[in-house]
């Protein structure tokens, strides 16, 4: 992939416009999902496809299975975690 360096601005609502050259290079279209990963002072934005979504969630599903969680319990766990 070509190296493209662009600068964006964060709006008052916390929104960032991804520059056209980067959107074009990544094939990002309206409605596509992206994943944000914060590591120290760096923010990685990754395009999420069905394949990458499966890769991302696989370790989570395996950990949930080992812990004995049922899929029906996930919503409650997420909501209680967000309250904390």
mmCIF file of the N, C-alpha and C atoms, coordinates in Angstrom:
data_MODEL
# 
_entry.id   MODEL 
# 
loop_
_atom_site.group_PDB 
_atom_site.id 
_atom_site.type_symbol 
_atom_site.label_atom_id 
_atom_site.label_alt_id 
_atom_site.label_comp_id 
_atom_site.label_asym_id 
_atom_site.label_entity_id 
_atom_site.label_seq_id 
_atom_site.pdbx_PDB_ins_code 
_atom_site.Cartn_x 
_atom_site.Cartn_y 
_atom_site.Cartn_z 
_atom_site.occupancy 
_atom_site.B_iso_or_equiv 
_atom_site.pdbx_formal_charge 
_atom_site.auth_seq_id 
_atom_site.auth_comp_id 
_atom_site.auth_asym_id 
_atom_site.auth_atom_id 
_atom_site.pdbx_PDB_model_num 
ATOM 1   N N  . UNK A 1 1  ? 0.846   -1.180  0.000  1.00 0.00 ? 1  UNK A N  1 
ATOM 2   C CA . UNK A 1 1  ? 0.000   0.000   0.000  1.00 0.00 ? 1  UNK A CA 1 
ATOM 3   C C  . UNK A 1 1  ? 0.889   1.240   0.000  1.00 0.00 ? 1  UNK A C  1 
ATOM 4   N N  . UNK A 1 2  ? 0.479   2.248   -0.690 1.00 0.00 ? 2  UNK A N  1 
ATOM 5   C CA . UNK A 1 2  ? 1.205   3.505   -0.804 1.00 0.00 ? 2  UNK A CA 1 
ATOM 6   C C  . UNK A 1 2  ? 1.184   4.257   0.526  1.00 0.00 ? 2  UNK A C  1 
ATOM 7   N N  . UNK A 1 3  ? 2.302   4.880   0.870  1.00 0.00 ? 3  UNK A N  1 
ATOM 8   C CA . UNK A 1 3  ? 2.331   5.704   2.080  1.00 0.00 ? 3  UNK A CA 1 
ATOM 9   C C  . UNK A 1 3  ? 1.724   7.056   1.765  1.00 0.00 ? 3  UNK A C  1 
ATOM 10  N N  . UNK A 1 4  ? 0.685   7.408   2.506  1.00 0.00 ? 4  UNK A N  1 
ATOM 11  C CA . UNK A 1 4  ? 0.021   8.700   2.347  1.00 0.00 ? 4  UNK A CA 1 
ATOM 12  C C  . UNK A 1 4  ? 0.003   9.369   3.709  1.00 0.00 ? 4  UNK A C  1 
ATOM 13  N N  . UNK A 1 5  ? 0.458   10.591  3.763  1.00 0.00 ? 5  UNK A N  1 
ATOM 14  C CA . UNK A 1 5  ? 0.429   11.340  5.016  1.00 0.00 ? 5  UNK A CA 1 
ATOM 15  C C  . UNK A 1 5  ? -0.471  12.547  4.805  1.00 0.00 ? 5  UNK A C  1 
ATOM 16  N N  . UNK A 1 6  ? -1.523  12.627  5.593  1.00 0.00 ? 6  UNK A N  1 
ATOM 17  C CA . UNK A 1 6  ? -2.486  13.728  5.512  1.00 0.00 ? 6  UNK A CA 1 
ATOM 18  C C  . UNK A 1 6  ? -2.782  14.204  6.922  1.00 0.00 ? 6  UNK A C  1 
ATOM 19  N N  . UNK A 1 7  ? -3.310  15.398  7.051  1.00 0.00 ? 7  UNK A N  1 
ATOM 20  C CA . UNK A 1 7  ? -3.684  15.930  8.345  1.00 0.00 ? 7  UNK A CA 1 
ATOM 21  C C  . UNK A 1 7  ? -5.188  16.188  8.354  1.00 0.00 ? 7  UNK A C  1 
ATOM 22  N N  . UNK A 1 8  ? -5.827  15.908  9.469  1.00 0.00 ? 8  UNK A N  1 
ATOM 23  C CA . UNK A 1 8  ? -7.248  16.169  9.629  1.00 0.00 ? 8  UNK A CA 1 
ATOM 24  C C  . UNK A 1 8  ? -7.471  17.036  10.848 1.00 0.00 ? 8  UNK A C  1 
ATOM 25  N N  . UNK A 1 9  ? -8.719  17.403  11.059 1.00 0.00 ? 9  UNK A N  1 
ATOM 26  C CA . UNK A 1 9  ? -9.096  18.235  12.198 1.00 0.00 ? 9  UNK A CA 1 
ATOM 27  C C  . UNK A 1 9  ? -10.262 17.585  12.921 1.00 0.00 ? 9  UNK A C  1 
ATOM 28  N N  . UNK A 1 10 ? -10.238 17.622  14.228 1.00 0.00 ? 10 UNK A N  1 
ATOM 29  C CA . UNK A 1 10 ? -11.332 17.088  15.035 1.00 0.00 ? 10 UNK A CA 1 
ATOM 30  C C  . UNK A 1 10 ? -12.369 18.191  15.205 1.00 0.00 ? 10 UNK A C  1 
ATOM 31  N N  . UNK A 1 11 ? -13.636 17.870  14.907 1.00 0.00 ? 11 UNK A N  1 
ATOM 32  C CA . UNK A 1 11 ? -14.713 18.850  15.054 1.00 0.00 ? 11 UNK A CA 1 
ATOM 33  C C  . UNK A 1 11 ? -15.130 18.972  16.516 1.00 0.00 ? 11 UNK A C  1 
ATOM 34  N N  . UNK A 1 12 ? -16.001 19.936  16.805 1.00 0.00 ? 12 UNK A N  1 
ATOM 35  C CA . UNK A 1 12 ? -16.491 20.122  18.175 1.00 0.00 ? 12 UNK A CA 1 
ATOM 36  C C  . UNK A 1 12 ? -17.273 18.911  18.664 1.00 0.00 ? 12 UNK A C  1 
ATOM 37  N N  . UNK A 1 13 ? -17.762 18.096  17.734 1.00 0.00 ? 13 UNK A N  1 
ATOM 38  C CA . UNK A 1 13 ? -18.504 16.877  18.087 1.00 0.00 ? 13 UNK A CA 1 
ATOM 39  C C  . UNK A 1 13 ? -17.611 15.637  18.119 1.00 0.00 ? 13 UNK A C  1 
ATOM 40  N N  . UNK A 1 14 ? -16.300 15.838  17.979 1.00 0.00 ? 14 UNK A N  1 
ATOM 41  C CA . UNK A 1 14 ? -15.368 14.722  18.036 1.00 0.00 ? 14 UNK A CA 1 
ATOM 42  C C  . UNK A 1 14 ? -15.249 13.963  16.726 1.00 0.00 ? 14 UNK A C  1 
ATOM 43  N N  . UNK A 1 15 ? -15.745 14.527  15.645 1.00 0.00 ? 15 UNK A N  1 
ATOM 44  C CA . UNK A 1 15 ? -15.696 13.857  14.353 1.00 0.00 ? 15 UNK A CA 1 
ATOM 45  C C  . UNK A 1 15 ? -14.425 14.238  13.605 1.00 0.00 ? 15 UNK A C  1 
ATOM 46  N N  . UNK A 1 16 ? -13.909 13.270  12.837 1.00 0.00 ? 16 UNK A N  1 
ATOM 47  C CA . UNK A 1 16 ? -12.732 13.494  12.010 1.00 0.00 ? 16 UNK A CA 1 
ATOM 48  C C  . UNK A 1 16 ? -13.091 13.095  10.587 1.00 0.00 ? 16 UNK A C  1 
ATOM 49  N N  . UNK A 1 17 ? -12.787 13.958  9.640  1.00 0.00 ? 17 UNK A N  1 
ATOM 50  C CA . UNK A 1 17 ? -12.987 13.637  8.224  1.00 0.00 ? 17 UNK A CA 1 
ATOM 51  C C  . UNK A 1 17 ? -11.731 12.927  7.737  1.00 0.00 ? 17 UNK A C  1 
ATOM 52  N N  . UNK A 1 18 ? -11.891 11.736  7.194  1.00 0.00 ? 18 UNK A N  1 
ATOM 53  C CA . UNK A 1 18 ? -10.754 11.016  6.631  1.00 0.00 ? 18 UNK A CA 1 
ATOM 54  C C  . UNK A 1 18 ? -10.473 11.628  5.253  1.00 0.00 ? 18 UNK A C  1 
ATOM 55  N N  . UNK A 1 19 ? -9.253  12.092  5.007  1.00 0.00 ? 19 UNK A N  1 
ATOM 56  C CA . UNK A 1 19 ? -8.935  12.742  3.732  1.00 0.00 ? 19 UNK A CA 1 
ATOM 57  C C  . UNK A 1 19 ? -9.247  11.848  2.524  1.00 0.00 ? 19 UNK A C  1 
ATOM 58  N N  . UNK A 1 20 ? -9.651  12.497  1.421  1.00 0.00 ? 20 UNK A N  1 
ATOM 59  C CA . UNK A 1 20 ? -10.049 11.775  0.200  1.00 0.00 ? 20 UNK A CA 1 
ATOM 60  C C  . UNK A 1 20 ? -9.017  10.766  -0.270 1.00 0.00 ? 20 UNK A C  1 
ATOM 61  N N  . UNK A 1 21 ? -7.745  11.162  -0.327 1.00 0.00 ? 21 UNK A N  1 
ATOM 62  C CA . UNK A 1 21 ? -6.708  10.250  -0.825 1.00 0.00 ? 21 UNK A CA 1 
ATOM 63  C C  . UNK A 1 21 ? -6.649  8.968   -0.007 1.00 0.00 ? 21 UNK A C  1 
ATOM 64  N N  . UNK A 1 22 ? -6.812  9.093   1.302  1.00 0.00 ? 22 UNK A N  1 
ATOM 65  C CA . UNK A 1 22 ? -6.768  7.919   2.179  1.00 0.00 ? 22 UNK A CA 1 
ATOM 66  C C  . UNK A 1 22 ? -8.028  7.077   1.998  1.00 0.00 ? 22 UNK A C  1 
ATOM 67  N N  . UNK A 1 23 ? -9.199  7.722   1.935  1.00 0.00 ? 23 UNK A N  1 
ATOM 68  C CA . UNK A 1 23 ? -10.445 6.980   1.700  1.00 0.00 ? 23 UNK A CA 1 
ATOM 69  C C  . UNK A 1 23 ? -10.367 6.207   0.383  1.00 0.00 ? 23 UNK A C  1 
ATOM 70  N N  . UNK A 1 24 ? -9.870  6.868   -0.664 1.00 0.00 ? 24 UNK A N  1 
ATOM 71  C CA . UNK A 1 24 ? -9.759  6.207   -1.965 1.00 0.00 ? 24 UNK A CA 1 
ATOM 72  C C  . UNK A 1 24 ? -8.813  5.015   -1.906 1.00 0.00 ? 24 UNK A C  1 
ATOM 73  N N  . UNK A 1 25 ? -7.650  5.205   -1.300 1.00 0.00 ? 25 UNK A N  1 
ATOM 74  C CA . UNK A 1 25 ? -6.650  4.134   -1.209 1.00 0.00 ? 25 UNK A CA 1 
ATOM 75  C C  . UNK A 1 25 ? -7.190  2.924   -0.440 1.00 0.00 ? 25 UNK A C  1 
ATOM 76  N N  . UNK A 1 26 ? -7.971  3.187   0.599  1.00 0.00 ? 26 UNK A N  1 
ATOM 77  C CA . UNK A 1 26 ? -8.507  2.096   1.426  1.00 0.00 ? 26 UNK A CA 1 
ATOM 78  C C  . UNK A 1 26 ? -9.853  1.576   0.927  1.00 0.00 ? 26 UNK A C  1 
ATOM 79  N N  . UNK A 1 27 ? -10.430 2.264   -0.053 1.00 0.00 ? 27 UNK A N  1 
ATOM 80  C CA . UNK A 1 27 ? -11.729 1.830   -0.557 1.00 0.00 ? 27 UNK A CA 1 
ATOM 81  C C  . UNK A 1 27 ? -12.844 2.053   0.450  1.00 0.00 ? 27 UNK A C  1 
ATOM 82  N N  . UNK A 1 28 ? -12.710 3.078   1.277  1.00 0.00 ? 28 UNK A N  1 
ATOM 83  C CA . UNK A 1 28 ? -13.721 3.370   2.291  1.00 0.00 ? 28 UNK A CA 1 
ATOM 84  C C  . UNK A 1 28 ? -14.904 4.100   1.658  1.00 0.00 ? 28 UNK A C  1 
ATOM 85  N N  . UNK A 1 29 ? -16.081 3.605   1.931  1.00 0.00 ? 29 UNK A N  1 
ATOM 86  C CA . UNK A 1 29 ? -17.316 4.203   1.427  1.00 0.00 ? 29 UNK A CA 1 
ATOM 87  C C  . UNK A 1 29 ? -18.223 4.529   2.612  1.00 0.00 ? 29 UNK A C  1 
ATOM 88  N N  . UNK A 1 30 ? -19.216 5.359   2.383  1.00 0.00 ? 30 UNK A N  1 
ATOM 89  C CA . UNK A 1 30 ? -20.179 5.694   3.430  1.00 0.00 ? 30 UNK A CA 1 
ATOM 90  C C  . UNK A 1 30 ? -20.784 4.422   4.007  1.00 0.00 ? 30 UNK A C  1 
ATOM 91  N N  . UNK A 1 31 ? -20.809 4.347   5.326  1.00 0.00 ? 31 UNK A N  1 
ATOM 92  C CA . UNK A 1 31 ? -21.387 3.186   6.006  1.00 0.00 ? 31 UNK A CA 1 
ATOM 93  C C  . UNK A 1 31 ? -20.375 2.115   6.372  1.00 0.00 ? 31 UNK A C  1 
ATOM 94  N N  . UNK A 1 32 ? -19.147 2.167   5.807  1.00 0.00 ? 32 UNK A N  1 
ATOM 95  C CA . UNK A 1 32 ? -18.119 1.198   6.192  1.00 0.00 ? 32 UNK A CA 1 
ATOM 96  C C  . UNK A 1 32 ? -17.769 1.371   7.659  1.00 0.00 ? 32 UNK A C  1 
ATOM 97  N N  . UNK A 1 33 ? -17.347 0.311   8.285  1.00 0.00 ? 33 UNK A N  1 
ATOM 98  C CA . UNK A 1 33 ? -16.935 0.347   9.683  1.00 0.00 ? 33 UNK A CA 1 
ATOM 99  C C  . UNK A 1 33 ? -15.423 0.432   9.767  1.00 0.00 ? 33 UNK A C  1 
ATOM 100 N N  . UNK A 1 34 ? -14.935 1.134   10.783 1.00 0.00 ? 34 UNK A N  1 
ATOM 101 C CA . UNK A 1 34 ? -13.503 1.203   11.062 1.00 0.00 ? 34 UNK A CA 1 
ATOM 102 C C  . UNK A 1 34 ? -13.294 0.902   12.544 1.00 0.00 ? 34 UNK A C  1 
ATOM 103 N N  . UNK A 1 35 ? -12.146 0.367   12.839 1.00 0.00 ? 35 UNK A N  1 
ATOM 104 C CA . UNK A 1 35 ? -11.770 0.020   14.205 1.00 0.00 ? 35 UNK A CA 1 
ATOM 105 C C  . UNK A 1 35 ? -10.700 0.993   14.665 1.00 0.00 ? 35 UNK A C  1 
ATOM 106 N N  . UNK A 1 36 ? -10.840 1.538   15.868 1.00 0.00 ? 36 UNK A N  1 
ATOM 107 C CA . UNK A 1 36 ? -9.852  2.451   16.442 1.00 0.00 ? 36 UNK A CA 1 
ATOM 108 C C  . UNK A 1 36 ? -9.064  1.707   17.510 1.00 0.00 ? 36 UNK A C  1 
ATOM 109 N N  . UNK A 1 37 ? -7.739  1.739   17.402 1.00 0.00 ? 37 UNK A N  1 
ATOM 110 C CA . UNK A 1 37 ? -6.867  1.093   18.389 1.00 0.00 ? 37 UNK A CA 1 
ATOM 111 C C  . UNK A 1 37 ? -5.899  2.144   18.908 1.00 0.00 ? 37 UNK A C  1 
ATOM 112 N N  . UNK A 1 38 ? -5.939  2.404   20.206 1.00 0.00 ? 38 UNK A N  1 
ATOM 113 C CA . UNK A 1 38 ? -5.051  3.383   20.830 1.00 0.00 ? 38 UNK A CA 1 
ATOM 114 C C  . UNK A 1 38 ? -3.918  2.645   21.527 1.00 0.00 ? 38 UNK A C  1 
ATOM 115 N N  . UNK A 1 39 ? -2.679  2.968   21.141 1.00 0.00 ? 39 UNK A N  1 
ATOM 116 C CA . UNK A 1 39 ? -1.493  2.382   21.758 1.00 0.00 ? 39 UNK A CA 1 
ATOM 117 C C  . UNK A 1 39 ? -0.559  3.519   22.128 1.00 0.00 ? 39 UNK A C  1 
ATOM 118 N N  . UNK A 1 40 ? -0.442  3.787   23.410 1.00 0.00 ? 40 UNK A N  1 
ATOM 119 C CA . UNK A 1 40 ? 0.362   4.900   23.907 1.00 0.00 ? 40 UNK A CA 1 
ATOM 120 C C  . UNK A 1 40 ? -0.113  6.197   23.242 1.00 0.00 ? 40 UNK A C  1 
ATOM 121 N N  . UNK A 1 41 ? 0.720   6.835   22.454 1.00 0.00 ? 41 UNK A N  1 
ATOM 122 C CA . UNK A 1 41 ? 0.377   8.108   21.811 1.00 0.00 ? 41 UNK A CA 1 
ATOM 123 C C  . UNK A 1 41 ? -0.047  7.931   20.353 1.00 0.00 ? 41 UNK A C  1 
ATOM 124 N N  . UNK A 1 42 ? -0.242  6.685   19.898 1.00 0.00 ? 42 UNK A N  1 
ATOM 125 C CA . UNK A 1 42 ? -0.577  6.425   18.499 1.00 0.00 ? 42 UNK A CA 1 
ATOM 126 C C  . UNK A 1 42 ? -1.993  5.886   18.376 1.00 0.00 ? 42 UNK A C  1 
ATOM 127 N N  . UNK A 1 43 ? -2.700  6.364   17.372 1.00 0.00 ? 43 UNK A N  1 
ATOM 128 C CA . UNK A 1 43 ? -4.051  5.898   17.077 1.00 0.00 ? 43 UNK A CA 1 
ATOM 129 C C  . UNK A 1 43 ? -4.035  5.214   15.726 1.00 0.00 ? 43 UNK A C  1 
ATOM 130 N N  . UNK A 1 44 ? -4.418  3.949   15.695 1.00 0.00 ? 44 UNK A N  1 
ATOM 131 C CA . UNK A 1 44 ? -4.493  3.169   14.469 1.00 0.00 ? 44 UNK A CA 1 
ATOM 132 C C  . UNK A 1 44 ? -5.959  3.065   14.072 1.00 0.00 ? 44 UNK A C  1 
ATOM 133 N N  . UNK A 1 45 ? -6.257  3.353   12.821 1.00 0.00 ? 45 UNK A N  1 
ATOM 134 C CA . UNK A 1 45 ? -7.611  3.198   12.301 1.00 0.00 ? 45 UNK A CA 1 
ATOM 135 C C  . UNK A 1 45 ? -7.557  2.097   11.252 1.00 0.00 ? 45 UNK A C  1 
ATOM 136 N N  . UNK A 1 46 ? -8.336  1.040   11.442 1.00 0.00 ? 46 UNK A N  1 
ATOM 137 C CA . UNK A 1 46 ? -8.304  -0.113  10.552 1.00 0.00 ? 46 UNK A CA 1 
ATOM 138 C C  . UNK A 1 46 ? -9.675  -0.332  9.943  1.00 0.00 ? 46 UNK A C  1 
ATOM 139 N N  . UNK A 1 47 ? -9.721  -0.518  8.632  1.00 0.00 ? 47 UNK A N  1 
ATOM 140 C CA . UNK A 1 47 ? -10.971 -0.828  7.947  1.00 0.00 ? 47 UNK A CA 1 
ATOM 141 C C  . UNK A 1 47 ? -11.434 -2.207  8.405  1.00 0.00 ? 47 UNK A C  1 
ATOM 142 N N  . UNK A 1 48 ? -12.702 -2.313  8.745  1.00 0.00 ? 48 UNK A N  1 
ATOM 143 C CA . UNK A 1 48 ? -13.253 -3.582  9.200  1.00 0.00 ? 48 UNK A CA 1 
ATOM 144 C C  . UNK A 1 48 ? -14.049 -4.208  8.060  1.00 0.00 ? 48 UNK A C  1 
ATOM 145 N N  . UNK A 1 49 ? -13.643 -5.411  7.697  1.00 0.00 ? 49 UNK A N  1 
ATOM 146 C CA . UNK A 1 49 ? -14.388 -6.206  6.726  1.00 0.00 ? 49 UNK A CA 1 
ATOM 147 C C  . UNK A 1 49 ? -14.935 -7.412  7.468  1.00 0.00 ? 49 UNK A C  1 
ATOM 148 N N  . UNK A 1 50 ? -15.740 -8.203  6.819  1.00 0.00 ? 50 UNK A N  1 
ATOM 149 C CA . UNK A 1 50 ? -16.264 -9.404  7.486  1.00 0.00 ? 50 UNK A CA 1 
ATOM 150 C C  . UNK A 1 50 ? -15.112 -10.299 7.918  1.00 0.00 ? 50 UNK A C  1 
ATOM 151 N N  . UNK A 1 51 ? -14.050 -10.381 7.113  1.00 0.00 ? 51 UNK A N  1 
ATOM 152 C CA . UNK A 1 51 ? -12.897 -11.205 7.462  1.00 0.00 ? 51 UNK A CA 1 
ATOM 153 C C  . UNK A 1 51 ? -12.184 -10.648 8.689  1.00 0.00 ? 51 UNK A C  1 
ATOM 154 N N  . UNK A 1 52 ? -11.913 -9.338  8.704  1.00 0.00 ? 52 UNK A N  1 
ATOM 155 C CA . UNK A 1 52 ? -11.212 -8.777  9.855  1.00 0.00 ? 52 UNK A CA 1 
ATOM 156 C C  . UNK A 1 52 ? -12.091 -8.804  11.092 1.00 0.00 ? 52 UNK A C  1 
ATOM 157 N N  . UNK A 1 53 ? -13.418 -8.651  10.928 1.00 0.00 ? 53 UNK A N  1 
ATOM 158 C CA . UNK A 1 53 ? -14.307 -8.728  12.078 1.00 0.00 ? 53 UNK A CA 1 
ATOM 159 C C  . UNK A 1 53 ? -14.218 -10.107 12.716 1.00 0.00 ? 53 UNK A C  1 
ATOM 160 N N  . UNK A 1 54 ? -14.178 -11.155 11.894 1.00 0.00 ? 54 UNK A N  1 
ATOM 161 C CA . UNK A 1 54 ? -14.040 -12.515 12.419 1.00 0.00 ? 54 UNK A CA 1 
ATOM 162 C C  . UNK A 1 54 ? -12.710 -12.685 13.144 1.00 0.00 ? 54 UNK A C  1 
ATOM 163 N N  . UNK A 1 55 ? -11.635 -12.110 12.578 1.00 0.00 ? 55 UNK A N  1 
ATOM 164 C CA . UNK A 1 55 ? -10.325 -12.196 13.216 1.00 0.00 ? 55 UNK A CA 1 
ATOM 165 C C  . UNK A 1 55 ? -10.311 -11.471 14.558 1.00 0.00 ? 55 UNK A C  1 
ATOM 166 N N  . UNK A 1 56 ? -10.961 -10.318 14.603 1.00 0.00 ? 56 UNK A N  1 
ATOM 167 C CA . UNK A 1 56 ? -10.987 -9.507  15.821 1.00 0.00 ? 56 UNK A CA 1 
ATOM 168 C C  . UNK A 1 56 ? -11.797 -10.197 16.917 1.00 0.00 ? 56 UNK A C  1 
ATOM 169 N N  . UNK A 1 57 ? -12.923 -10.761 16.552 1.00 0.00 ? 57 UNK A N  1 
ATOM 170 C CA . UNK A 1 57 ? -13.811 -11.335 17.560 1.00 0.00 ? 57 UNK A CA 1 
ATOM 171 C C  . UNK A 1 57 ? -13.459 -12.767 17.957 1.00 0.00 ? 57 UNK A C  1 
ATOM 172 N N  . UNK A 1 58 ? -12.663 -13.463 17.166 1.00 0.00 ? 58 UNK A N  1 
ATOM 173 C CA . UNK A 1 58 ? -12.320 -14.857 17.480 1.00 0.00 ? 58 UNK A CA 1 
ATOM 174 C C  . UNK A 1 58 ? -11.733 -15.014 18.884 1.00 0.00 ? 58 UNK A C  1 
ATOM 175 N N  . UNK A 1 59 ? -10.702 -14.225 19.268 1.00 0.00 ? 59 UNK A N  1 
ATOM 176 C CA . UNK A 1 59 ? -10.164 -14.388 20.625 1.00 0.00 ? 59 UNK A CA 1 
ATOM 177 C C  . UNK A 1 59 ? -11.195 -14.069 21.714 1.00 0.00 ? 59 UNK A C  1 
ATOM 178 N N  . UNK A 1 60 ? -12.073 -13.095 21.428 1.00 0.00 ? 60 UNK A N  1 
ATOM 179 C CA . UNK A 1 60 ? -13.107 -12.754 22.407 1.00 0.00 ? 60 UNK A CA 1 
ATOM 180 C C  . UNK A 1 60 ? -14.097 -13.905 22.586 1.00 0.00 ? 60 UNK A C  1 
ATOM 181 N N  . UNK A 1 61 ? -14.495 -14.506 21.470 1.00 0.00 ? 61 UNK A N  1 
ATOM 182 C CA . UNK A 1 61 ? -15.429 -15.639 21.536 1.00 0.00 ? 61 UNK A CA 1 
ATOM 183 C C  . UNK A 1 61 ? -14.801 -16.822 22.261 1.00 0.00 ? 61 UNK A C  1 
ATOM 184 N N  . UNK A 1 62 ? -13.517 -17.069 21.995 1.00 0.00 ? 62 UNK A N  1 
ATOM 185 C CA . UNK A 1 62 ? -12.825 -18.175 22.670 1.00 0.00 ? 62 UNK A CA 1 
ATOM 186 C C  . UNK A 1 62 ? -12.725 -17.928 24.176 1.00 0.00 ? 62 UNK A C  1 
ATOM 187 N N  . UNK A 1 63 ? -12.408 -16.693 24.564 1.00 0.00 ? 63 UNK A N  1 
ATOM 188 C CA . UNK A 1 63 ? -12.311 -16.355 25.988 1.00 0.00 ? 63 UNK A CA 1 
ATOM 189 C C  . UNK A 1 63 ? -13.673 -16.478 26.666 1.00 0.00 ? 63 UNK A C  1 
ATOM 190 N N  . UNK A 1 64 ? -14.728 -16.044 25.983 1.00 0.00 ? 64 UNK A N  1 
ATOM 191 C CA . UNK A 1 64 ? -16.076 -16.146 26.543 1.00 0.00 ? 64 UNK A CA 1 
ATOM 192 C C  . UNK A 1 64 ? -16.468 -17.608 26.730 1.00 0.00 ? 64 UNK A C  1 
ATOM 193 N N  . UNK A 1 65 ? -16.096 -18.430 25.772 1.00 0.00 ? 65 UNK A N  1 
ATOM 194 C CA . UNK A 1 65 ? -16.418 -19.857 25.870 1.00 0.00 ? 65 UNK A CA 1 
ATOM 195 C C  . UNK A 1 65 ? -15.685 -20.490 27.056 1.00 0.00 ? 65 UNK A C  1 
ATOM 196 N N  . UNK A 1 66 ? -14.393 -20.148 27.210 1.00 0.00 ? 66 UNK A N  1 
ATOM 197 C CA . UNK A 1 66 ? -13.616 -20.687 28.334 1.00 0.00 ? 66 UNK A CA 1 
ATOM 198 C C  . UNK A 1 66 ? -14.186 -20.227 29.674 1.00 0.00 ? 66 UNK A C  1 
ATOM 199 N N  . UNK A 1 67 ? -14.712 -18.993 29.710 1.00 0.00 ? 67 UNK A N  1 
ATOM 200 C CA . UNK A 1 67 ? -15.265 -18.437 30.940 1.00 0.00 ? 67 UNK A CA 1 
ATOM 201 C C  . UNK A 1 67 ? -16.676 -18.942 31.223 1.00 0.00 ? 67 UNK A C  1 
ATOM 202 N N  . UNK A 1 68 ? -17.262 -19.629 30.240 1.00 0.00 ? 68 UNK A N  1 
ATOM 203 C CA . UNK A 1 68 ? -18.593 -20.175 30.443 1.00 0.00 ? 68 UNK A CA 1 
ATOM 204 C C  . UNK A 1 68 ? -19.724 -19.203 30.163 1.00 0.00 ? 68 UNK A C  1 
ATOM 205 N N  . UNK A 1 69 ? -19.434 -18.099 29.476 1.00 0.00 ? 69 UNK A N  1 
ATOM 206 C CA . UNK A 1 69 ? -20.488 -17.148 29.119 1.00 0.00 ? 69 UNK A CA 1 
ATOM 207 C C  . UNK A 1 69 ? -21.352 -17.707 28.002 1.00 0.00 ? 69 UNK A C  1 
ATOM 208 N N  . UNK A 1 70 ? -22.620 -17.360 28.070 1.00 0.00 ? 70 UNK A N  1 
ATOM 209 C CA . UNK A 1 70 ? -23.540 -17.707 26.991 1.00 0.00 ? 70 UNK A CA 1 
ATOM 210 C C  . UNK A 1 70 ? -23.786 -16.446 26.169 1.00 0.00 ? 70 UNK A C  1 
ATOM 211 N N  . UNK A 1 71 ? -24.079 -16.620 24.876 1.00 0.00 ? 71 UNK A N  1 
ATOM 212 C CA . UNK A 1 71 ? -24.307 -15.467 24.000 1.00 0.00 ? 71 UNK A CA 1 
ATOM 213 C C  . UNK A 1 71 ? -25.437 -14.589 24.513 1.00 0.00 ? 71 UNK A C  1 
ATOM 214 N N  . UNK A 1 72 ? -26.438 -15.193 25.136 1.00 0.00 ? 72 UNK A N  1 
ATOM 215 C CA . UNK A 1 72 ? -27.580 -14.433 25.652 1.00 0.00 ? 72 UNK A CA 1 
ATOM 216 C C  . UNK A 1 72 ? -27.195 -13.514 26.811 1.00 0.00 ? 72 UNK A C  1 
ATOM 217 N N  . UNK A 1 73 ? -26.036 -13.751 27.433 1.00 0.00 ? 73 UNK A N  1 
ATOM 218 C CA . UNK A 1 73 ? -25.584 -12.940 28.568 1.00 0.00 ? 73 UNK A CA 1 
ATOM 219 C C  . UNK A 1 73 ? -24.749 -11.725 28.149 1.00 0.00 ? 73 UNK A C  1 
ATOM 220 N N  . UNK A 1 74 ? -24.326 -11.686 26.890 1.00 0.00 ? 74 UNK A N  1 
ATOM 221 C CA . UNK A 1 74 ? -23.372 -10.672 26.437 1.00 0.00 ? 74 UNK A CA 1 
ATOM 222 C C  . UNK A 1 74 ? -23.911 -9.256  26.606 1.00 0.00 ? 74 UNK A C  1 
ATOM 223 N N  . UNK A 1 75 ? -25.150 -8.990  26.191 1.00 0.00 ? 75 UNK A N  1 
ATOM 224 C CA . UNK A 1 75 ? -25.700 -7.633  26.300 1.00 0.00 ? 75 UNK A CA 1 
ATOM 225 C C  . UNK A 1 75 ? -25.653 -7.125  27.740 1.00 0.00 ? 75 UNK A C  1 
ATOM 226 N N  . UNK A 1 76 ? -26.042 -7.943  28.681 1.00 0.00 ? 76 UNK A N  1 
ATOM 227 C CA . UNK A 1 76 ? -26.029 -7.545  30.081 1.00 0.00 ? 76 UNK A CA 1 
ATOM 228 C C  . UNK A 1 76 ? -24.624 -7.248  30.586 1.00 0.00 ? 76 UNK A C  1 
ATOM 229 N N  . UNK A 1 77 ? -23.662 -8.061  30.159 1.00 0.00 ? 77 UNK A N  1 
ATOM 230 C CA . UNK A 1 77 ? -22.267 -7.863  30.567 1.00 0.00 ? 77 UNK A CA 1 
ATOM 231 C C  . UNK A 1 77 ? -21.739 -6.551  30.003 1.00 0.00 ? 77 UNK A C  1 
ATOM 232 N N  . UNK A 1 78 ? -22.030 -6.284  28.730 1.00 0.00 ? 78 UNK A N  1 
ATOM 233 C CA . UNK A 1 78 ? -21.569 -5.050  28.096 1.00 0.00 ? 78 UNK A CA 1 
ATOM 234 C C  . UNK A 1 78 ? -22.174 -3.838  28.793 1.00 0.00 ? 78 UNK A C  1 
ATOM 235 N N  . UNK A 1 79 ? -23.476 -3.874  29.051 1.00 0.00 ? 79 UNK A N  1 
ATOM 236 C CA . UNK A 1 79 ? -24.138 -2.734  29.701 1.00 0.00 ? 79 UNK A CA 1 
ATOM 237 C C  . UNK A 1 79 ? -23.593 -2.489  31.101 1.00 0.00 ? 79 UNK A C  1 
ATOM 238 N N  . UNK A 1 80 ? -23.347 -3.545  31.862 1.00 0.00 ? 80 UNK A N  1 
ATOM 239 C CA . UNK A 1 80 ? -22.833 -3.340  33.215 1.00 0.00 ? 80 UNK A CA 1 
ATOM 240 C C  . UNK A 1 80 ? -21.396 -2.827  33.179 1.00 0.00 ? 80 UNK A C  1 
ATOM 241 N N  . UNK A 1 81 ? -20.607 -3.253  32.194 1.00 0.00 ? 81 UNK A N  1 
ATOM 242 C CA . UNK A 1 81 ? -19.226 -2.758  32.057 1.00 0.00 ? 81 UNK A CA 1 
ATOM 243 C C  . UNK A 1 81 ? -19.214 -1.285  31.681 1.00 0.00 ? 81 UNK A C  1 
ATOM 244 N N  . UNK A 1 82 ? -20.133 -0.877  30.819 1.00 0.00 ? 82 UNK A N  1 
ATOM 245 C CA . UNK A 1 82 ? -20.186 0.526   30.399 1.00 0.00 ? 82 UNK A CA 1 
ATOM 246 C C  . UNK A 1 82 ? -20.586 1.443   31.542 1.00 0.00 ? 82 UNK A C  1 
ATOM 247 N N  . UNK A 1 83 ? -21.400 0.949   32.467 1.00 0.00 ? 83 UNK A N  1 
ATOM 248 C CA . UNK A 1 83 ? -21.825 1.760   33.613 1.00 0.00 ? 83 UNK A CA 1 
ATOM 249 C C  . UNK A 1 83 ? -20.650 2.064   34.535 1.00 0.00 ? 83 UNK A C  1 
ATOM 250 N N  . UNK A 1 84 ? -19.685 1.139   34.579 1.00 0.00 ? 84 UNK A N  1 
ATOM 251 C CA . UNK A 1 84 ? -18.505 1.344   35.429 1.00 0.00 ? 84 UNK A CA 1 
ATOM 252 C C  . UNK A 1 84 ? -17.635 2.353   34.786 1.00 0.00 ? 84 UNK A C  1 
# 
